[in-house]
Amino acid sequence: MLRTSGDDAALEIEDRLLRWDESALPPGYRIGPYKLVRPMARGGMGEVYLGERTDGSYSQQVAVKLLRPGLEATGMLDRFRIERDVLARLSHPSVVPLLDGGATPEGRPYLVLQYVDGLPITEYCAERRLGRRARLRLFIKLCRAVQYAHSHLIVHRDLKPSNVLVDDSGGVRLLDFGIAKLLAGHPADGATRAAERAPMTFERAAPEQLRGEPVTTSTDVWALGLLLCELLTGRLPNRASGGAGSGPTLPAAAEPLDRDLAAIAGRAVRERPDERYAAAGELADDVERWLDGKPVRARPDSPVYRVRRFVGRHRAAVTSAAAAVLALAALAVVSTVQSARAIRAGERAATEERKAKAVVDLLLETFGATDPHAGAIGDQVSIGALLDQGEDRADDLDAQPEVQAALRHALGRIRLERGNYERARELLGAARAAEIARLGEGDPATVPVRVNYARSLHASRLQAEAEAELRASLAVLAASPGGDSAVEAAALMALASVVHGEEGVRALERAVALMRERRDRDPVGYADVLTGLALMRRVTGDTAGARALYQEALPLYVAALGAEAPRTLVIRSNLASLLEDPAARVAEHREVLELRRRRLGDESGAVANSWNHLGLALADLSALGEAVDAFGRAEEIYTRLGGPEHPMALRTLHNRALALVQQQRLAEADQAYAQLEERLGRTHGAEGFVATVRTERADLRARLAGADANGPTPAPAAAHG
């Protein structure tokens, strides 16, 4: 049943659910090539029947799901369509596939799914008296299926035993995506958002669902945690007995849970989503670590804990070695004392390193959860003010040069990603100089800051300096083989953005090869290099190749960072720009723009970028007035961030001038061109751009002077992405 909410539609659904017998279809009823055999299940949205294919093509048992009659006007039809679209997007051994679909002669939509002859996972385990390890292996299969759905921007929202079947071969099958959520949006999804709280199983709903907050992948992690508790103890945890903010209390089990398993289950059902596992795959990984006898991530790390787990994994070998160890004990006493002293000294050094990293991490969290693209919500705090405070703090750290350099590096990255190129270059240049002075120019540890410094040079149009810095950085890495491949990949990506051409393509392909080897442990890094190669493909006109790479990167970002993370939105924006339909481009860019504004505020280069791309799409749609306004918003933000000579401020001002010409607002266009020429006169390294602007303005002024007697001069199209 659905809770009543005072909404007439919800009450109408309630009434129709009380009369489900009226809609039951008799055995033998035919739907297309299928014949219904018997009813299998009834729910709030539909009825499920066992069916058989009867057209003679081949014999097959299927599950046929039909929408209940009369629910079309209540929003359930939209949910039915969403389920169809979700299933069509998924192809995984543990996800029950969609075989067919359509509508009955009476107009009732139906789905045809593969029939699974299995039991709910909890019943299967109980009936077969499976031990704890066998149960956990089934649970891992389920987590992998859920992670697969998440990577395709789908949250199930109703994970419970009846929706997880296990067949006779031990295969786990996930079904019933009837209330699934498409994180990237869906044409029908808006009709269901008003009833966001309704579709859930209340005793299993996550705290954020009960509070009516947005659903994320963490919602499914909560449900997996509850299911894990059931598999381990036979009962759901007690939600009422947990401490404030700590999550529910785990029930007692006939076979007591060890501390590691209890920690895994407890972390999955934490009250706050950000305290749970970040992804279903991480939960599966921790369970696998427990099965392998390795330390689990859910427990605090310590040397004693790691030794205990090592002994557990290698008990026989440790026992055999014990006699030899005892025989050497006397000789080891002195060495042990000396080693303890060395360890204490090392721990002190590590503590200082952790303190330095903590300072940087704390500031990065202030600006956006360690992601340099991100920032605090725009209406809550001024990002510029926070950055200024951070720089003031860095200036006071002369007595701690390592911390000072790390802090300036972090602040410079944030300034760079937010589009404040000049200040980024100053901060990163200072950090680079400090690190080279401390470590030496040939130390590979200096390369990360040098690469980011080169990126700031490139953004400031200092191409020769950027290329020289990157080639020097790669030479340092080449002289020290065996280093961090992610650092080399970042340097290659940056070089490709400077040199372009065949050398740029080779650099990016090398970066992709390096990161592919570490894809599992660094999916974000791998997605980053895919994105760089996609941009190169797009620049060279290979739209299909670019789209394929973006589509490969998108689920990696979603799984690791979230559907609304800044890097995820970059990919969505890039994919939107490749859409052929201008109206579809406009719609997608509007959505990305609003997400960025909500997360970053208006003082962000990413937000300005969205305004610019929206303007381009609007111009292609011939909505020229709106395009002019969008380009104006982008130019204003870029100017505030980096001054009137900011490269993107100039590009977006040019786009605005072009759109004004297309709209026949020639006098305003001339004013925009005058501003552009005056600003370009104060910049360096843009000779080609200057020549283009002067030619276009000369044509415009000729038209204004009445020199278009032979017909209007074709207006150039806005083209700066």
ChimeraX attribute file (.defattr): number of C-alpha atoms within 10 A of each C-alpha:
attribute: neighborCount
match mode: 1-to-1
recipient: residues
	/A:1	14
	/A:2	16
	/A:3	12
	/A:4	14
	/A:5	12
	/A:6	8
	/A:7	9
	/A:8	11
	/A:9	16
	/A:10	17
	/A:11	16
	/A:12	15
	/A:13	21
	/A:14	16
	/A:15	12
	/A:16	16
	/A:17	19
	/A:18	11
	/A:19	10
	/A:20	16
	/A:21	9
	/A:22	10
	/A:23	14
	/A:24	14
	/A:25	15
	/A:26	11
	/A:27	14
	/A:28	13
	/A:29	13
	/A:30	18
	/A:31	18
	/A:32	15
	/A:33	12
	/A:34	21
	/A:35	21
	/A:36	22
	/A:37	20
	/A:38	15
	/A:39	18
	/A:40	13
	/A:41	11
	/A:42	17
	/A:43	13
	/A:44	19
	/A:45	20
	/A:46	22
	/A:47	20
	/A:48	21
	/A:49	23
	/A:50	21
	/A:51	28
	/A:52	21
	/A:53	18
	/A:54	15
	/A:55	11
	/A:56	7
	/A:57	8
	/A:58	8
	/A:59	10
	/A:60	12
	/A:61	19
	/A:62	22
	/A:63	23
	/A:64	28
	/A:65	25
	/A:66	22
	/A:67	24
	/A:68	24
	/A:69	17
	/A:70	14
	/A:71	20
	/A:72	16
	/A:73	11
	/A:74	17
	/A:75	20
	/A:76	22
	/A:77	21
	/A:78	20
	/A:79	24
	/A:80	24
	/A:81	19
	/A:82	22
	/A:83	22
	/A:84	19
	/A:85	15
	/A:86	22
	/A:87	23
	/A:88	13
	/A:89	15
	/A:90	17
	/A:91	14
	/A:92	14
	/A:93	13
	/A:94	21
	/A:95	22
	/A:96	22
	/A:97	20
	/A:98	20
	/A:99	14
	/A:100	15
	/A:101	17
	/A:102	14
	/A:103	14
	/A:104	13
	/A:105	10
	/A:106	7
	/A:107	11
	/A:108	16
	/A:109	20
	/A:110	23
	/A:111	21
	/A:112	23
	/A:113	22
	/A:114	17
	/A:115	17
	/A:116	18
	/A:117	10
	/A:118	18
	/A:119	20
	/A:120	17
	/A:121	27
	/A:122	21
	/A:123	16
	/A:124	19
	/A:125	18
	/A:126	13
	/A:127	10
	/A:128	8
	/A:129	11
	/A:130	13
	/A:131	12
	/A:132	15
	/A:133	14
	/A:134	13
	/A:135	19
	/A:136	20
	/A:137	16
	/A:138	17
	/A:139	22
	/A:140	21
	/A:141	19
	/A:142	27
	/A:143	23
	/A:144	19
	/A:145	23
	/A:146	26
	/A:147	24
	/A:148	21
	/A:149	26
	/A:150	28
	/A:151	21
	/A:152	21
	/A:153	23
	/A:154	25
	/A:155	26
	/A:156	25
	/A:157	28
	/A:158	24
	/A:159	28
	/A:160	18
	/A:161	18
	/A:162	15
	/A:163	15
	/A:164	22
	/A:165	25
	/A:166	24
	/A:167	15
	/A:168	11
	/A:169	7
	/A:170	14
	/A:171	15
	/A:172	26
	/A:173	24
	/A:174	26
	/A:175	21
	/A:176	18
	/A:177	24
	/A:178	23
	/A:179	21
	/A:180	20
	/A:181	25
	/A:182	22
	/A:183	19
	/A:184	15
	/A:185	13
	/A:186	14
	/A:187	9
	/A:188	15
	/A:189	18
	/A:190	12
	/A:191	16
	/A:192	19
	/A:193	12
	/A:194	10
	/A:195	15
	/A:196	16
	/A:197	21
	/A:198	20
	/A:199	21
	/A:200	19
	/A:201	14
	/A:202	15
	/A:203	9
	/A:204	20
	/A:205	21
	/A:206	26
	/A:207	19
	/A:208	17
	/A:209	20
	/A:210	14
	/A:211	10
	/A:212	12
	/A:213	12
	/A:214	11
	/A:215	20
	/A:216	23
	/A:217	28
	/A:218	25
	/A:219	26
	/A:220	25
	/A:221	31
	/A:222	30
	/A:223	21
	/A:224	26
	/A:225	25
	/A:226	26
	/A:227	24
	/A:228	25
	/A:229	25
	/A:230	19
	/A:231	24
	/A:232	26
	/A:233	19
	/A:234	16
	/A:235	16
	/A:236	20
	/A:237	23
	/A:238	12
	/A:239	16
	/A:240	10
	/A:241	12
	/A:242	15
	/A:243	11
	/A:244	9
	/A:245	10
	/A:246	15
	/A:247	23
	/A:248	20
	/A:249	16
	/A:250	23
	/A:251	18
	/A:252	14
	/A:253	13
	/A:254	9
	/A:255	9
	/A:256	12
	/A:257	17
	/A:258	8
	/A:259	10
	/A:260	20
	/A:261	21
	/A:262	17
	/A:263	17
	/A:264	24
	/A:265	25
	/A:266	24
	/A:267	24
	/A:268	29
	/A:269	31
	/A:270	22
	/A:271	22
	/A:272	16
	/A:273	21
	/A:274	9
	/A:275	14
	/A:276	25
	/A:277	24
	/A:278	18
	/A:279	25
	/A:280	28
	/A:281	23
	/A:282	18
	/A:283	27
	/A:284	23
	/A:285	17
	/A:286	21
	/A:287	25
	/A:288	17
	/A:289	15
	/A:290	19
	/A:291	17
	/A:292	13
	/A:293	17
	/A:294	20
	/A:295	20
	/A:296	23
	/A:297	19
	/A:298	21
	/A:299	15
	/A:300	9
	/A:301	11
	/A:302	9
	/A:303	7
	/A:304	9
	/A:305	14
	/A:306	14
	/A:307	13
	/A:308	14
	/A:309	17
	/A:310	15
	/A:311	14
	/A:312	14
	/A:313	15
	/A:314	11
	/A:315	13
	/A:316	10
	/A:317	10
	/A:318	14
	/A:319	11
	/A:320	10
	/A:321	11
	/A:322	10
	/A:323	11
	/A:324	10
	/A:325	12
	/A:326	11
	/A:327	10
	/A:328	10
	/A:329	12
	/A:330	10
	/A:331	10
	/A:332	13
	/A:333	11
	/A:334	11
	/A:335	11
	/A:336	12
	/A:337	11
	/A:338	12
	/A:339	12
	/A:340	12
	/A:341	12
	/A:342	12
	/A:343	12
	/A:344	12
	/A:345	12
	/A:346	12
	/A:347	12
	/A:348	12
	/A:349	12
	/A:350	12
	/A:351	12
	/A:352	13
	/A:353	13
	/A:354	13
	/A:355	13
	/A:356	17
	/A:357	15
	/A:358	13
	/A:359	14
	/A:360	22
	/A:361	17
	/A:362	13
	/A:363	18
	/A:364	21
	/A:365	15
	/A:366	17
	/A:367	24
	/A:368	20
	/A:369	15
	/A:370	17
	/A:371	17
	/A:372	21
	/A:373	23
	/A:374	25
	/A:375	26
	/A:376	19
	/A:377	18
	/A:378	17
	/A:379	13
	/A:380	8
	/A:381	13
	/A:382	15
	/A:383	22
	/A:384	15
	/A:385	10
	/A:386	16
	/A:387	18
	/A:388	12
	/A:389	12
	/A:390	19
	/A:391	17
	/A:392	11
	/A:393	13
	/A:394	20
	/A:395	12
	/A:396	10
	/A:397	14
	/A:398	11
	/A:399	8
	/A:400	11
	/A:401	15
	/A:402	18
	/A:403	21
	/A:404	24
	/A:405	24
	/A:406	22
	/A:407	28
	/A:408	27
	/A:409	25
	/A:410	25
	/A:411	26
	/A:412	31
	/A:413	26
	/A:414	23
	/A:415	26
	/A:416	25
	/A:417	18
	/A:418	26
	/A:419	29
	/A:420	25
	/A:421	26
	/A:422	19
	/A:423	17
	/A:424	29
	/A:425	24
	/A:426	16
	/A:427	25
	/A:428	31
	/A:429	23
	/A:430	18
	/A:431	27
	/A:432	25
	/A:433	16
	/A:434	18
	/A:435	22
	/A:436	17
	/A:437	11
	/A:438	13
	/A:439	12
	/A:440	13
	/A:441	17
	/A:442	16
	/A:443	16
	/A:444	22
	/A:445	18
	/A:446	23
	/A:447	26
	/A:448	18
	/A:449	26
	/A:450	25
	/A:451	28
	/A:452	27
	/A:453	28
	/A:454	30
	/A:455	30
	/A:456	30
	/A:457	24
	/A:458	21
	/A:459	22
	/A:460	21
	/A:461	19
	/A:462	16
	/A:463	19
	/A:464	13
	/A:465	12
	/A:466	26
	/A:467	21
	/A:468	12
	/A:469	22
	/A:470	25
	/A:471	16
	/A:472	17
	/A:473	26
	/A:474	20
	/A:475	13
	/A:476	18
	/A:477	23
	/A:478	13
	/A:479	12
	/A:480	12
	/A:481	10
	/A:482	8
	/A:483	13
	/A:484	12
	/A:485	17
	/A:486	19
	/A:487	22
	/A:488	23
	/A:489	25
	/A:490	22
	/A:491	27
	/A:492	27
	/A:493	28
	/A:494	23
	/A:495	26
	/A:496	25
	/A:497	21
	/A:498	21
	/A:499	16
	/A:500	16
	/A:501	13
	/A:502	10
	/A:503	12
	/A:504	20
	/A:505	21
	/A:506	15
	/A:507	22
	/A:508	29
	/A:509	20
	/A:510	17
	/A:511	28
	/A:512	25
	/A:513	16
	/A:514	19
	/A:515	27
	/A:516	17
	/A:517	12
	/A:518	14
	/A:519	16
	/A:520	10
	/A:521	10
	/A:522	15
	/A:523	19
	/A:524	21
	/A:525	23
	/A:526	26
	/A:527	27
	/A:528	23
	/A:529	27
	/A:530	27
	/A:531	27
	/A:532	24
	/A:533	27
	/A:534	26
	/A:535	21
	/A:536	22
	/A:537	18
	/A:538	17
	/A:539	13
	/A:540	13
	/A:541	11
	/A:542	13
	/A:543	15
	/A:544	13
	/A:545	16
	/A:546	25
	/A:547	23
	/A:548	13
	/A:549	21
	/A:550	24
	/A:551	19
	/A:552	15
	/A:553	23
	/A:554	25
	/A:555	23
	/A:556	23
	/A:557	25
	/A:558	24
	/A:559	24
	/A:560	19
	/A:561	18
	/A:562	23
	/A:563	24
	/A:564	19
	/A:565	19
	/A:566	24
	/A:567	24
	/A:568	22
	/A:569	24
	/A:570	21
	/A:571	23
	/A:572	21
	/A:573	22
	/A:574	19
	/A:575	20
	/A:576	23
	/A:577	22
	/A:578	15
	/A:579	15
	/A:580	9
	/A:581	13
	/A:582	20
	/A:583	14
	/A:584	15
	/A:585	23
	/A:586	22
	/A:587	15
	/A:588	21
	/A:589	27
	/A:590	17
	/A:591	17
	/A:592	24
	/A:593	23
	/A:594	14
	/A:595	17
	/A:596	26
	/A:597	20
	/A:598	15
	/A:599	20
	/A:600	25
	/A:601	22
	/A:602	21
	/A:603	20
	/A:604	27
	/A:605	23
	/A:606	28
	/A:607	26
	/A:608	30
	/A:609	24
	/A:610	27
	/A:611	26
	/A:612	30
	/A:613	29
	/A:614	30
	/A:615	32
	/A:616	31
	/A:617	27
	/A:618	24
	/A:619	26
	/A:620	19
	/A:621	16
	/A:622	15
	/A:623	15
	/A:624	23
	/A:625	15
	/A:626	15
	/A:627	27
	/A:628	24
	/A:629	16
	/A:630	24
	/A:631	29
	/A:632	21
	/A:633	22
	/A:634	29
	/A:635	27
	/A:636	17
	/A:637	23
	/A:638	30
	/A:639	19
	/A:640	15
	/A:641	23
	/A:642	20
	/A:643	15
	/A:644	21
	/A:645	20
	/A:646	24
	/A:647	20
	/A:648	24
	/A:649	26
	/A:650	21
	/A:651	23
	/A:652	31
	/A:653	27
	/A:654	25
	/A:655	29
	/A:656	30
	/A:657	32
	/A:658	27
	/A:659	32
	/A:660	23
	/A:661	22
	/A:662	20
	/A:663	17
	/A:664	13
	/A:665	13
	/A:666	19
	/A:667	14
	/A:668	14
	/A:669	23
	/A:670	21
	/A:671	13
	/A:672	19
	/A:673	23
	/A:674	16
	/A:675	16
	/A:676	22
	/A:677	19
	/A:678	12
	/A:679	15
	/A:680	21
	/A:681	12
	/A:682	9
	/A:683	14
	/A:684	11
	/A:685	12
	/A:686	12
	/A:687	12
	/A:688	8
	/A:689	14
	/A:690	15
	/A:691	12
	/A:692	10
	/A:693	18
	/A:694	15
	/A:695	10
	/A:696	16
	/A:697	20
	/A:698	13
	/A:699	15
	/A:700	21
	/A:701	15
	/A:702	12
	/A:703	16
	/A:704	13
	/A:705	9
	/A:706	9
	/A:707	14
	/A:708	13
	/A:709	8
	/A:710	6
	/A:711	8
	/A:712	10
	/A:713	13
	/A:714	8
	/A:715	16
	/A:716	13
	/A:717	15
	/A:718	24
	/A:719	15
	/A:720	13
	/A:721	15
